[in-house]
């Protein structure tokens, strides 16, 4: 289960997630975590940069975590890349 300050990045337009990040900070959160997997990783980076450069210039990237999860499928194991971007 995701925490209140965690935003899971999917296939919606980037501005939907930007608005979610800004809403989290405006409601008093000191830290927001963007989580993305596979093809959504580049969208998560774009969202972090849009928030920092256009809307909340005082926000900093505190930490970036990357990982790979191996999942078994009928065709054999596949690797799934993931990223977590901590904004504060």
C-alpha positions as a Markdown table, in Angstrom:
| # | Residue | x | y | z |
|---|---|---|---|---|
| 1 | Unk | 0.0 | 0.0 | 0.0 |
| 2 | Unk | 1.3 | 3.4 | -0.9 |
| 3 | Unk | 1.9 | 6.1 | 1.7 |
| 4 | Unk | 0.0 | 9.3 | 1.6 |
| 5 | Unk | 3.0 | 11.2 | 0.3 |
| 6 | Unk | 3.7 | 8.7 | -2.5 |
| 7 | Unk | 2.6 | 9.2 | -6.0 |
| 8 | Unk | 2.6 | 6.2 | -8.3 |
| 9 | Unk | 3.4 | 7.3 | -11.9 |
| 10 | Unk | 1.4 | 5.6 | -14.7 |
| 11 | Unk | 0.1 | 6.4 | -18.1 |
| 12 | Unk | -2.0 | 9.6 | -17.3 |
| 13 | Unk | -0.8 | 12.9 | -18.7 |
| 14 | Unk | 2.2 | 14.4 | -16.9 |
| 15 | Unk | 0.3 | 17.5 | -15.7 |
| 16 | Unk | -2.1 | 15.3 | -13.7 |
| 17 | Unk | 0.9 | 14.1 | -11.7 |
| 18 | Unk | 2.4 | 17.6 | -11.4 |
| 19 | Unk | -0.9 | 18.8 | -9.9 |
| 20 | Unk | -0.9 | 15.9 | -7.5 |
| 21 | Unk | 2.7 | 16.8 | -6.3 |
| 22 | Unk | 1.8 | 20.5 | -5.9 |
| 23 | Unk | -1.3 | 19.5 | -4.0 |
| 24 | Unk | 0.7 | 17.3 | -1.6 |
| 25 | Unk | 3.1 | 20.1 | -0.9 |
| 26 | Unk | 0.4 | 22.7 | -0.5 |
| 27 | Unk | -1.5 | 20.5 | 2.0 |
| 28 | Unk | 1.6 | 20.5 | 4.3 |
| 29 | Unk | 3.7 | 17.5 | 3.2 |
| 30 | Unk | 7.4 | 18.1 | 3.6 |
| 31 | Unk | 8.4 | 15.2 | 1.3 |
| 32 | Unk | 6.8 | 13.7 | -1.8 |
| 33 | Unk | 8.0 | 10.4 | -3.4 |
| 34 | Unk | 7.5 | 9.7 | -7.1 |
| 35 | Unk | 7.5 | 6.0 | -7.9 |
| 36 | Unk | 7.6 | 4.6 | -11.4 |
| 37 | Unk | 8.4 | 1.4 | -13.2 |
| 38 | Unk | 9.5 | 0.5 | -16.8 |
| 39 | Unk | 8.3 | 3.0 | -19.4 |
| 40 | Unk | 7.0 | 5.4 | -16.8 |
| 41 | Unk | 10.5 | 6.2 | -15.5 |
| 42 | Unk | 11.1 | 8.9 | -18.0 |
| 43 | Unk | 7.7 | 10.4 | -17.2 |
| 44 | Unk | 8.6 | 10.5 | -13.5 |
| 45 | Unk | 11.8 | 12.4 | -14.2 |
| 46 | Unk | 9.9 | 14.9 | -16.4 |
| 47 | Unk | 7.3 | 15.4 | -13.6 |
| 48 | Unk | 10.0 | 16.1 | -11.1 |
| 49 | Unk | 11.7 | 18.6 | -13.4 |
| 50 | Unk | 8.4 | 20.4 | -14.3 |
| 51 | Unk | 7.6 | 20.8 | -10.6 |
| 52 | Unk | 11.1 | 22.1 | -9.7 |
| 53 | Unk | 11.6 | 24.4 | -12.7 |
| 54 | Unk | 8.1 | 25.8 | -13.3 |
| 55 | Unk | 6.0 | 25.6 | -10.2 |
| 56 | Unk | 8.0 | 25.1 | -6.9 |
| 57 | Unk | 11.6 | 26.3 | -7.4 |
| 58 | Unk | 12.5 | 25.8 | -3.8 |
| 59 | Unk | 11.8 | 22.0 | -4.0 |
| 60 | Unk | 15.0 | 19.9 | -4.2 |
| 61 | Unk | 15.6 | 16.3 | -5.2 |
| 62 | Unk | 16.7 | 14.7 | -1.9 |
| 63 | Unk | 17.3 | 11.2 | -3.1 |
| 64 | Unk | 16.9 | 8.9 | -6.1 |
| 65 | Unk | 16.7 | 5.2 | -5.7 |
| 66 | Unk | 16.8 | 2.7 | -8.6 |
| 67 | Unk | 16.1 | -1.0 | -8.5 |
| 68 | Unk | 15.4 | -4.0 | -10.7 |
| 69 | Unk | 12.9 | -6.7 | -9.9 |
| 70 | Unk | 13.0 | -10.1 | -11.5 |
| 71 | Unk | 9.6 | -11.6 | -12.4 |
| 72 | Unk | 9.0 | -15.1 | -13.6 |
| 73 | Unk | 6.8 | -15.5 | -16.7 |
| 74 | Unk | 5.9 | -18.3 | -19.0 |
| 75 | Unk | 8.7 | -17.3 | -21.3 |
| 76 | Unk | 11.3 | -17.1 | -18.5 |
| 77 | Unk | 12.3 | -14.4 | -16.0 |
| 78 | Unk | 12.1 | -10.7 | -17.0 |
| 79 | Unk | 13.7 | -7.7 | -15.3 |
| 80 | Unk | 11.5 | -4.8 | -14.3 |
| 81 | Unk | 13.3 | -1.5 | -13.6 |
| 82 | Unk | 12.0 | 1.0 | -11.0 |
| 83 | Unk | 12.8 | 4.4 | -9.7 |
| 84 | Unk | 11.9 | 6.4 | -6.6 |
| 85 | Unk | 12.5 | 10.2 | -6.7 |
| 86 | Unk | 12.3 | 11.9 | -3.3 |
| 87 | Unk | 11.3 | 15.6 | -3.5 |
| 88 | Unk | 11.5 | 17.8 | -0.4 |
